[in-house]
Amino acid sequence: MNVRGRTYTYVVRKAEEGGYTARCIELPQVHTEGETMAEVKRNMRDALTLAVDYIKEKARKEKGDVLEITIR
């Protein structure tokens, strides 16, 4: 999944009560659920967008320079 120019990997599992749960590999604190795979994908994109925005905002508030690196 590509969010803000980056690709993230997530694991989807069937939930016992129905639907699916998903957890991001790179940011394990980001997880979501949905009734369908399409809903899980939309929800994961939303959750990752919020998490990345939060992390960047938190970094901007710290003293020092905020740098980025791309690993391919």
C-alpha positions in Angstrom: 0.0 0.0 0.0 1.4 3.4 -1.0 0.7 6.2 1.5 2.4 9.6 1.0 4.9 8.2 -1.5 5.9 5.2 0.6 4.9 1.6 0.4 3.7 -0.3 3.5 3.0 -4.0 4.0 0.2 -5.3 6.1 -1.0 -8.7 7.2 -4.7 -9.5 6.9 -6.4 -12.3 8.9 -10.0 -13.5 9.0 -11.6 -12.5 12.3 -13.4 -15.2 14.3 -16.5 -13.0 14.6 -16.5 -12.3 10.8 -14.7 -9.8 8.7 -11.0 -9.2 8.7 -8.3 -7.6 10.9 -5.1 -6.1 9.6 -1.8 -5.0 11.0 1.0 -2.9 9.4 4.4 -4.6 9.4 6.5 -1.4 9.3 4.3 0.4 11.9 2.9 -2.4 14.1 0.9 0.1 16.2 -1.2 0.7 13.1 -4.0 -1.8 12.8 -7.6 -1.8 11.6 -10.5 -4.1 10.7 -13.3 -4.3 8.1 -16.1 -6.5 6.8 -14.5 -6.9 3.4 -11.0 -6.9 2.0 -11.8 -3.6 0.2 -13.0 -2.1 3.4 -9.8 -3.2 5.2 -7.7 -1.7 2.5 -9.5 1.7 2.7 -9.4 1.6 6.5 -5.6 0.8 6.5 -4.9 3.6 4.1 -6.8 6.0 6.4 -5.0 4.6 9.5 -1.6 4.9 7.9 -2.3 8.4 6.7 -3.2 9.5 10.2 -0.2 7.7 11.7 2.3 9.2 9.3 0.9 12.7 9.7 1.1 12.3 13.5 4.7 11.0 13.4 5.8 13.9 11.1 4.0 16.5 13.2 5.6 15.1 16.4 9.0 15.2 14.7 8.6 18.8 13.6 7.9 19.8 17.3 11.3 18.3 18.4 14.4 20.4 18.4 16.7 19.6 15.5 16.4 19.0 11.8 13.8 16.6 10.3 15.4 14.5 7.6 14.1 11.7 5.4 15.7 8.8 3.7 14.4 6.5 0.9 15.4 2.9 0.9 14.8 0.9 -2.3 
